[in-house]
Amino acid sequence: MRTQVDSRKLHFIEELLKVENEDIIKKLESILQEERIKFLEQELGSPMSLKTFNAMIDNSENDLSTGKITTSNELKKKIQKWK
Protein backbone atom coordinates (compact mmCIF):
# COMPACT_ATOMS: atom_id res chain seq x y z
CA MET A 1 0.00 0.00 0.00
CA ARG A 2 2.73 2.47 0.97
CA THR A 3 4.72 1.84 -2.19
CA GLN A 4 1.63 2.60 -4.26
CA VAL A 5 1.28 6.00 -2.58
CA ASP A 6 4.99 6.70 -2.99
CA SER A 7 4.79 5.74 -6.65
CA ARG A 8 1.84 8.07 -7.22
CA LYS A 9 3.65 10.93 -5.49
CA LEU A 10 6.72 10.45 -7.65
CA HIS A 11 4.60 10.37 -10.77
CA PHE A 12 2.83 13.55 -9.67
CA ILE A 13 6.16 15.27 -9.04
CA GLU A 14 7.40 14.23 -12.46
CA GLU A 15 4.29 15.69 -14.07
CA LEU A 16 4.53 18.84 -11.97
CA LEU A 17 8.10 19.40 -13.14
CA LYS A 18 6.81 19.51 -16.70
CA VAL A 19 4.32 22.30 -15.97
CA GLU A 20 5.40 25.69 -17.29
CA ASN A 21 2.18 27.64 -16.66
CA GLU A 22 2.48 29.64 -13.43
CA ASP A 23 -1.32 29.83 -13.01
CA ILE A 24 -1.52 26.04 -12.86
CA ILE A 25 1.26 25.95 -10.28
CA LYS A 26 -0.55 28.57 -8.17
CA LYS A 27 -3.77 26.54 -8.34
CA LEU A 28 -2.00 23.37 -7.29
CA GLU A 29 -0.30 25.19 -4.42
CA SER A 30 -3.66 26.57 -3.32
CA ILE A 31 -5.31 23.14 -3.45
CA LEU A 32 -2.47 21.61 -1.44
CA GLN A 33 -2.69 24.34 1.20
CA GLU A 34 -6.48 24.03 1.49
CA GLU A 35 -6.27 20.26 1.85
CA ARG A 36 -3.56 20.51 4.51
CA ILE A 37 -5.75 22.90 6.50
CA LYS A 38 -8.77 20.58 6.16
CA PHE A 39 -6.68 17.63 7.31
CA LEU A 40 -5.31 19.49 10.33
CA GLU A 41 -8.75 20.75 11.31
CA GLN A 42 -10.09 17.22 11.03
CA GLU A 43 -7.23 15.81 13.10
CA LEU A 44 -6.98 18.58 15.67
CA GLY A 45 -10.40 20.17 15.54
CA SER A 46 -11.05 23.74 14.62
CA PRO A 47 -8.66 26.37 15.98
CA MET A 48 -9.34 27.66 19.46
CA SER A 49 -10.32 31.30 19.78
CA LEU A 50 -8.11 33.62 21.79
CA LYS A 51 -11.01 34.21 24.19
CA THR A 52 -11.36 30.45 24.85
CA PHE A 53 -7.60 30.07 25.23
CA ASN A 54 -7.43 32.91 27.77
CA ALA A 55 -10.40 31.43 29.68
CA MET A 56 -8.59 28.09 29.91
CA ILE A 57 -5.51 29.85 31.28
CA ASP A 58 -7.64 31.72 33.84
CA ASN A 59 -9.31 28.46 34.93
CA SER A 60 -5.93 26.76 35.29
CA GLU A 61 -4.54 29.60 37.36
CA ASN A 62 -7.65 29.52 39.54
CA ASP A 63 -7.30 25.75 40.03
CA LEU A 64 -3.67 26.25 41.03
CA SER A 65 -4.46 28.98 43.54
CA THR A 66 -7.29 26.96 45.12
CA GLY A 67 -5.23 23.78 45.29
CA LYS A 68 -7.29 21.85 42.76
CA ILE A 69 -4.25 20.22 41.19
CA THR A 70 -2.61 16.82 40.99
CA THR A 71 1.16 16.74 41.25
CA SER A 72 3.20 14.53 38.98
CA ASN A 73 4.13 12.35 41.97
CA GLU A 74 0.47 11.91 42.91
CA LEU A 75 -0.36 11.01 39.35
CA LYS A 76 2.46 8.46 39.22
CA LYS A 77 1.10 6.81 42.38
CA LYS A 78 -2.39 6.64 40.89
CA ILE A 79 -1.03 5.10 37.70
CA GLN A 80 0.84 2.45 39.69
CA LYS A 81 -2.50 1.38 41.21
CA TRP A 82 -3.95 0.83 37.72
CA LYS A 83 -1.67 -2.15 37.16
C-alpha positions as CSV (number, residue, x, y, z in Angstrom):
1,M,0.0,0.0,0.0
2,R,2.7,2.5,1.0
3,T,4.7,1.8,-2.2
4,Q,1.6,2.6,-4.3
5,V,1.3,6.0,-2.6
6,D,5.0,6.7,-3.0
7,S,4.8,5.7,-6.6
8,R,1.8,8.1,-7.2
9,K,3.7,10.9,-5.5
10,L,6.7,10.4,-7.6
11,H,4.6,10.4,-10.8
12,F,2.8,13.6,-9.7
13,I,6.2,15.3,-9.0
14,E,7.4,14.2,-12.5
15,E,4.3,15.7,-14.1
16,L,4.5,18.8,-12.0
17,L,8.1,19.4,-13.1
18,K,6.8,19.5,-16.7
19,V,4.3,22.3,-16.0
20,E,5.4,25.7,-17.3
21,N,2.2,27.6,-16.7
22,E,2.5,29.6,-13.4
23,D,-1.3,29.8,-13.0
24,I,-1.5,26.0,-12.9
25,I,1.3,25.9,-10.3
26,K,-0.5,28.6,-8.2
27,K,-3.8,26.5,-8.3
28,L,-2.0,23.4,-7.3
29,E,-0.3,25.2,-4.4
30,S,-3.7,26.6,-3.3
31,I,-5.3,23.1,-3.4
32,L,-2.5,21.6,-1.4
33,Q,-2.7,24.3,1.2
34,E,-6.5,24.0,1.5
35,E,-6.3,20.3,1.8
36,R,-3.6,20.5,4.5
37,I,-5.8,22.9,6.5
38,K,-8.8,20.6,6.2
39,F,-6.7,17.6,7.3
40,L,-5.3,19.5,10.3
41,E,-8.8,20.8,11.3
42,Q,-10.1,17.2,11.0
43,E,-7.2,15.8,13.1
44,L,-7.0,18.6,15.7
45,G,-10.4,20.2,15.5
46,S,-11.0,23.7,14.6
47,P,-8.7,26.4,16.0
48,M,-9.3,27.7,19.5
49,S,-10.3,31.3,19.8
50,L,-8.1,33.6,21.8
51,K,-11.0,34.2,24.2
52,T,-11.4,30.4,24.8
53,F,-7.6,30.1,25.2
54,N,-7.4,32.9,27.8
55,A,-10.4,31.4,29.7
56,M,-8.6,28.1,29.9
57,I,-5.5,29.8,31.3
58,D,-7.6,31.7,33.8
59,N,-9.3,28.5,34.9
60,S,-5.9,26.8,35.3
61,E,-4.5,29.6,37.4
62,N,-7.7,29.5,39.5
63,D,-7.3,25.8,40.0
64,L,-3.7,26.2,41.0
65,S,-4.5,29.0,43.5
66,T,-7.3,27.0,45.1
67,G,-5.2,23.8,45.3
68,K,-7.3,21.8,42.8
69,I,-4.3,20.2,41.2
70,T,-2.6,16.8,41.0
71,T,1.2,16.7,41.2
72,S,3.2,14.5,39.0
73,N,4.1,12.3,42.0
74,E,0.5,11.9,42.9
75,L,-0.4,11.0,39.3
76,K,2.5,8.5,39.2
77,K,1.1,6.8,42.4
78,K,-2.4,6.6,40.9
79,I,-1.0,5.1,37.7
80,Q,0.8,2.5,39.7
81,K,-2.5,1.4,41.2
82,W,-3.9,0.8,37.7
83,K,-1.7,-2.2,37.2
